[in-house]
Amino acid sequence: MSEEVTTSEQQPYPAVSLVGPGDGEVIVLGTTRMRVLEDGSHTGHRLAIAESVLAPHTQGPPQHRHGRHDEGFYVLSGTVRFTVGDEEYDATTGTLVMVPPGTPHTFANPTDQPAVILSTFTPDLYVQYFRDLQAVLADGRPLTPQANIDAMSRYATEPAGDHA
């Protein structure tokens, strides 16, 4: 997991958090493998960061809106299709997509190749949503649309009405 590093015990500033290439909390949700790099515990809950690998032909979550946090996606490799309302955008390597609160959105990997994205959550509120979904699967329950909606509702997120 992450480790805290300080340069001197006499320094008045907080410890720096380092997460190495093989470190971080891993959450597997179907064909998506997420590695939580920062869950908010080192940022005063202002920011969380995760790296996700979307297998080929991965469907994303139902289209939804966040009420209290911004979500950012930086495409590290591959192509990710973002659907925002009725519009679709294919984001390729090097593309940043920022989704402000209230904007209906979802994402998927429609290609034959894996895609890797770096996601930010400001504040960190939404990381627990992914943990909750993993707990559903670990309990042997199916990850139904209703289970997904129930988990979303705990984190100021709701289906995007006509777009869900």
C-alpha positions as CSV (number, residue, x, y, z in Angstrom):
1,M,0.0,0.0,0.0
2,S,1.1,3.6,0.2
3,E,3.8,4.8,2.4
4,E,4.5,8.1,4.0
5,V,7.9,9.7,3.6
6,T,9.3,12.6,5.6
7,T,12.7,14.2,4.9
8,S,13.2,15.1,8.6
9,E,11.3,14.6,11.8
10,Q,11.7,18.4,12.5
11,Q,9.8,19.5,9.4
12,P,6.5,21.3,10.1
13,Y,4.8,20.1,6.9
14,P,2.8,17.0,6.4
15,A,4.3,13.7,5.1
16,V,4.4,13.1,1.4
17,S,2.5,10.0,0.1
18,L,4.2,7.8,-2.4
19,V,2.4,4.9,-4.2
20,G,4.6,2.7,-6.3
21,P,3.8,0.9,-9.5
22,G,2.7,-2.3,-7.7
23,D,1.0,-0.5,-4.8
24,G,-2.5,0.8,-4.2
25,E,-5.8,-0.7,-3.3
26,V,-7.1,-2.9,-6.2
27,I,-10.8,-3.0,-6.9
28,V,-12.1,-5.4,-9.6
29,L,-15.5,-4.8,-11.0
30,G,-16.3,-7.2,-13.8
31,T,-14.0,-6.3,-16.7
32,T,-12.6,-3.2,-15.0
33,R,-9.6,-3.3,-12.8
34,M,-9.2,-0.1,-10.7
35,R,-6.1,0.8,-8.6
36,V,-6.8,3.5,-6.0
37,L,-3.7,5.6,-5.9
38,E,-5.1,8.2,-3.4
39,D,-8.3,7.6,-1.5
40,G,-8.4,11.1,0.0
41,S,-6.8,10.1,3.3
42,H,-3.6,12.1,2.4
43,T,-5.4,15.1,0.9
44,G,-7.8,16.1,3.6
45,H,-10.5,14.4,1.4
46,R,-10.2,17.1,-1.2
47,L,-9.0,14.7,-4.0
48,A,-8.9,11.0,-4.8
49,I,-7.1,9.5,-7.8
50,A,-7.5,6.0,-9.4
51,E,-6.1,4.2,-12.4
52,S,-8.5,1.9,-14.3
53,V,-7.9,-0.6,-17.0
54,L,-11.0,-1.2,-19.1
55,A,-10.9,-4.5,-20.9
56,P,-12.0,-4.5,-24.6
57,H,-15.8,-4.1,-25.0
58,T,-16.3,-3.0,-21.4
59,Q,-19.7,-1.4,-20.8
60,G,-19.6,1.5,-18.3
61,P,-22.0,2.4,-15.5
62,P,-25.5,3.6,-16.3
63,Q,-25.5,7.3,-17.3
64,H,-25.5,9.3,-14.1
65,R,-25.0,12.7,-12.5
66,H,-22.9,13.6,-9.5
67,G,-24.3,16.1,-7.1
68,R,-21.3,17.0,-5.1
69,H,-18.1,16.2,-7.0
70,D,-16.2,16.8,-10.2
71,E,-14.8,13.7,-12.0
72,G,-11.9,13.9,-14.3
73,F,-10.6,11.2,-16.8
74,Y,-7.2,11.3,-18.5
75,V,-6.8,8.6,-21.1
76,L,-3.4,7.0,-20.7
77,S,-3.8,4.5,-23.5
78,G,-6.5,3.3,-25.8
79,T,-9.8,4.9,-26.6
80,V,-12.7,5.5,-24.2
81,R,-16.2,6.5,-25.4
82,F,-17.8,9.1,-23.2
83,T,-21.5,9.7,-23.5
84,V,-22.7,13.0,-22.2
85,G,-26.5,13.3,-22.5
86,D,-27.1,12.3,-26.1
87,E,-23.6,13.1,-27.4
88,E,-20.8,10.6,-27.8
89,Y,-17.1,11.4,-27.8
90,D,-14.3,9.0,-28.4
91,A,-11.4,10.1,-26.3
92,T,-8.0,8.8,-27.3
93,T,-4.6,8.7,-25.6
94,G,-3.7,12.1,-24.1
95,T,-7.3,13.3,-23.8
96,L,-8.6,14.9,-20.6
97,V,-12.3,14.8,-19.9
98,M,-13.7,16.8,-17.0
99,V,-17.2,16.2,-15.8
100,P,-18.7,18.9,-13.4
101,P,-21.4,18.1,-10.9
102,G,-24.9,17.8,-12.5
103,T,-23.6,16.7,-16.0
104,P,-25.1,13.3,-17.2
105,H,-22.3,11.0,-18.3
106,T,-21.0,7.5,-18.7
107,F,-18.0,5.9,-20.4
108,A,-17.1,2.6,-22.1
109,N,-14.4,0.9,-24.0
110,P,-16.0,-0.1,-27.4
111,T,-12.7,-1.2,-29.0
112,D,-10.8,-4.5,-29.3
113,Q,-7.9,-3.2,-27.2
114,P,-7.7,-2.4,-23.4
115,A,-8.0,1.2,-22.4
116,V,-6.3,2.8,-19.3
117,I,-7.6,5.9,-17.7
118,L,-6.5,8.0,-14.7
119,S,-9.5,9.3,-12.8
120,T,-9.8,12.2,-10.3
121,F,-12.6,12.7,-7.8
122,T,-12.9,16.2,-6.2
123,P,-13.7,15.8,-3.4
124,D,-12.9,12.1,-2.7
125,L,-16.5,11.2,-2.0
126,Y,-16.9,8.6,-4.9
127,V,-14.1,6.2,-4.1
128,Q,-16.3,4.5,-1.5
129,Y,-18.9,3.8,-4.2
130,F,-16.4,1.5,-5.9
131,R,-15.6,-0.2,-2.6
132,D,-19.4,-0.7,-2.1
133,L,-19.8,-2.3,-5.5
134,Q,-16.9,-4.7,-4.8
135,A,-18.5,-5.6,-1.5
136,V,-21.7,-6.6,-3.4
137,L,-19.7,-8.9,-5.6
138,A,-17.7,-10.3,-2.7
139,D,-21.0,-11.1,-0.9
140,G,-22.0,-13.2,-3.9
141,R,-24.8,-10.9,-4.9
142,P,-25.2,-9.9,-8.6
143,L,-24.2,-6.4,-9.6
144,T,-27.7,-5.5,-10.8
145,P,-28.7,-2.0,-12.1
146,Q,-30.6,-1.5,-8.9
147,A,-27.6,-2.4,-6.7
148,N,-25.6,0.1,-8.7
149,I,-28.2,2.8,-8.3
150,D,-28.5,2.0,-4.5
151,A,-24.7,2.4,-4.2
152,M,-24.7,5.7,-6.2
153,S,-27.4,7.2,-4.0
154,R,-25.2,7.0,-1.0
155,Y,-22.6,9.3,-2.7
156,A,-24.7,12.2,-4.0
157,T,-25.1,10.5,-7.4
158,E,-28.3,9.5,-9.3
159,P,-29.2,8.0,-12.6
160,A,-29.5,10.6,-15.4
161,G,-33.2,10.2,-15.9
162,D,-33.9,9.8,-19.6
163,H,-30.2,8.9,-20.2
164,A,-29.9,6.1,-17.6
